[in-house]
Amino acid sequence: MKLITTLALSLSLSLATAALAAPEAGDTVANALTERITTLDAEAFDAFNRCAEPGQLERHAAYFAEGVEFYHDNGGVTWNRDDMLANTRRYACGHYRRELVPGSLRVYPIKDFGAIEQGVHRFCRTGAERCEGAADFLIIWQRDGERWRMTRVVSYGHRAL
C-alpha cells in the first residue's frame, strides 16, 4: 500500500511539473505576436534611423496608418501621417537615431484588432557614441490581414541620460 501511495504521489508530482513546464497554446500565440511586433519595430525604426537616405522616409511611412495620432510629451500632437512625417523630416532625419532599450519591450494583444507595444527607447545624435535621452513609448498596432500599421503612438517621460 505504501508503494502505491508513493507511486501515486510521484506521478502526481511529475504531471504537475510537466504541466507547469509545458507552454500553453496561449503562450505560443503570445510569443508569435511578440516576435512579429519586435520585427515590425526593428524594420520601422531601421527606416527611421536612415530617413535622410533616399526612399527611407517613405519606407518608414508605410508602417503608419494615414490617420495615425502621434502624442509627444514635449513636441505636442500630430493628427495624421503627413504631419508626423513632416516633423520627422524636419527634426529627426539626419539628426537622431532611435535605439530600443534591450529587455524593455512588452507586447499585449488587442482582441480582434491588433496589439499594444510598450517599451523604452533612446535617441542618440547621429554620429555620437553616447545617447543623450530616453523615453517610454506605447504603440497601438492594427492588423489588416497580413498588414500591420501603427495607429496611435505615445512617446512620453523624456529624460536625459
PyMOL commands that set and color helices and strands:
alter all, ss='L'
color gray80, all
select helices_A, chain A and resi 2-21+25-49+56-61+81-92
alter helices_A, ss='H'
color red, helices_A
select strands_A, chain A and resi 64-72+76-78+96-100+106-110+114-125+133-144+147-160
alter strands_A, ss='S'
color yellow, strands_A
deselect
rebuild
show_as cartoon
